[in-house]
Amino acid sequence: MNWLERKILAHMQIRLGPMRVGPHGLLQPVADAIKLLLKEDILPSEADPLVFWLAPLLVVWTAFTVFIVVPFGPTHAVTDMNIGVLFMLGVSSLSVLGVVTAGWASNSHYPLIGALRSSAQMVSYEIAMGLAVVSAVLMSSLNAEGTGTLSMIGLVQAQEAQQTWFIFKFFPLGLIAFFVFAVAMVAETNRAPFDLPEAESELTAGFHTEYSGFRWSLFFLAEYSAMIAVS
């Protein structure tokens, strides 16, 4: 995913992107991972050591916990919670705590500004994302019993029972809800054009400016896993 993003952005900007490691730069993400693992892990002298160390772990933990309720198949989910949607929205929004603690623990102006921007953005788009998902929950109640479900597997089964993908339900309302969710999803994961928290032009790198090596890579691992989860 990282390679694809870099190559597509490069071609959009009329340049080549990663080319040197492997055929057409395919092994660049592997080289980056090795480089980050071997790089020195620097702790700023004025940073809060414990919080600085815990922040990336908190972000990764929330990003991966979301996958507990994601159904990869009819029986391929860690657990089928009856509040799966609520669990997913709640846990994914907890990652902002890791971002804020990372910015605060660095004891630097740029990371703190980036962390505050990120928290404001996440809180803003969480509402739109939640309401878009609620529309799918309401559509799942269109059955003989008239009861909806918050279970992720239940939502898939409801679409199967109704023989309609909820995007095309009550056209164009389902499509609008999907569009709102898609926009909120991009904003939640801090991808362009909603990458204000990581604005290189004015904040150097945002909330993880002071991080290096393995801890820095944990933030990006969490970010890409969150992108897969919301997708």
N, C-alpha and C positions, 0 to 999 in steps of 0.2 A: 504493500500500500504506500509506504514511504517512497519507494522508487518510482511508482506510477505518478504520485503527486509531483515529485521533483521533475520528472520528464515532461509531464503535461504542462506544468508551469513554464518550463524552459521553452517548449515549442510555442506556447502562447506568446512568449516574449522574444521569439525568433532567435533562440540560442540552442545549444546542444544539451546542456545539463550533464549529469554524470556519464562519462564515456570511458574512463581509463581502466576501471576494475571490472574484469569479466566482459563478455560480449555485450556491447551497447550499454555498459555500466550496470549490468544486472546484479553483480556481486557487491555493489557499493554499500547497500544497507548492512551486509555482513562485515565489511571492512570498517564501517562506522561503529558497529557494535563492539568489535574487537578493540578499536581505538579508545572508545569510551571506557571500557573495562580496564584498560591499561593506564589510562590517564591518572594523574595525581588528583586526589580528592582534597580540595582546599577548604578549610574552615576559616572564615573571616575572623580577625582578632576580636572584633566588637560584637560578633553574633552570639545569640543564645544557643549554646551547643546542643542541649537536649531537644529543644523545639526545632532547631535547624535540622537535626537528624531525623526527627519523627515526621515532619511535614511531608516529604516525598512518599514515605510508607503509608500515610493516611490517604493520600491521593490515589495511590496504586490499589490499596485495599478496597476503597469505595468503587473504583472502576471495575475491578474483577468480581466484587460481590454481586453486582447487578446481573451477572451471567447465571446466577442461581435459578432465576425464574424464566430465562429466555428459552423458548422451546425450539430445539433444532430438528425435531421430528415428533411424530405422534407419541412416542414414549422416550424421547431423547431430551429430557430436561432434568436438572438436578433435583428439583422439587416442583410440584404443581400447587403453589399457594393459592388459596381462594382470594387473596388480596394482592396478586402478582403485580398488577398495574401500579397500585399504590406503593408497593414495596420498591418497584423499579424507580418511580419518580422520587420517592423519599430518599433512597440510598444514593442515587445519582446526584441529588442536590447537596449531599453531605461533602462532596469533593471540594466544595468552596471553602470548607473549614481548613483543609490542607493547604489550599492556595493562599488564604489569608495568613495562616501561621507561617508559611514559607516567606511571604513578603515581610511580615513583622519580625521574624527571628533573624533575618539578614541584617537588620539594624542599618538599613541604607534607604535613601529617599526613593530611588527608582523602583526597587522591588515593592516597596510599600504602596506607591501610586499604582503600579501594575496590579497588585493584589486587590486594592480597593475598586479599581475598574472592573476586574474580573468578577468580584463578588456582586457588584451592582448589575453587571450584565447578566449573570446567572439568575439572580433574583428576578430581574425584569422578564426574561424569556421563559422562566419556569411556569409562570401563570398561563401564558399562551399555549405552551406545550401541554400542560395539564388539561386545559379546556378542550384542546384538539383531541386528546385521547378520550376524554369523557364522551365525546360524540360517538366514538366507536363502541364504548360501553353501553350507551343508550340504544344504539342500533342492535346490539346483541340481545336486547330484551324483546325484539319483535318475533316472539314465538308463542305457542299455545298457552304456556304458563304466564307469559308476560314478565318474566324475570330476567334481568341482565346478569352479567358476570364480570368480575375483576380479574379472573384467572386468565393468564396469557394463553394457555392451551384452550381454555373455554372460548376465548375470542376467535381463535382459529376454527374451532369446531362449529361456532355459531355461523361463521361465513360459509363453511362447508354445508351446513344444514340449510341455509338460505340460498345456496347456490349463487351467491353474489359477493364479489370483493367489495368491502365497505367503501372503497374509494369511489365506486360508481353507484353507491346507494343514494337515493334522493338527489340525483344529479341536478345541479352542480355542487350541492352542499357538501357531499363527502369529499369531492375534489378540493374544495376550498379548505376543509379541515386538514386534508393531507398537505396542502401547500403551506398552511400555517405551521403545521408540525415540522415540515422539512426546513423551513426558515428558522424556527426556534431550535431545531436540532443542530444546524450549522452554527448558530450563535452560542449554544450551550457548550460546544466543543471548541470554541474560539478559533474557528477556521475563517479564512478570508471570505467575504469582506468584513466579518465581525471580529477581526483579530486585534482590536484595540488594546486588550490586556498585554499583548506581546508586541506592541508597536515598536519595531526596530528603529524607526526614524527619530522618535523622541524618548523612548524608555530603554534603549539598548537591547533589552530582551524581556522586559516585564518582570513578573514575580520571581523568576528563576535566574536573574542576572548574576547573583553571587554563587550559584551552584556550578559544580564542575564534575567531570568524570561520571561515575556510576549513578550518583544521586541525580545529576542532571538528566541522565538517560531514563531514570524512573518516571520523571514528569512526562516525557514523551511517550513512554510505554503506556502510561495511564491515559494519555490523550488519544492515542490511536486505538486502544482497546475500548475507550468510551465512544469513539466514532463508530466502531463495529457494533457495539451494544445498542446505541440509539438507532442505527440503521436497521 
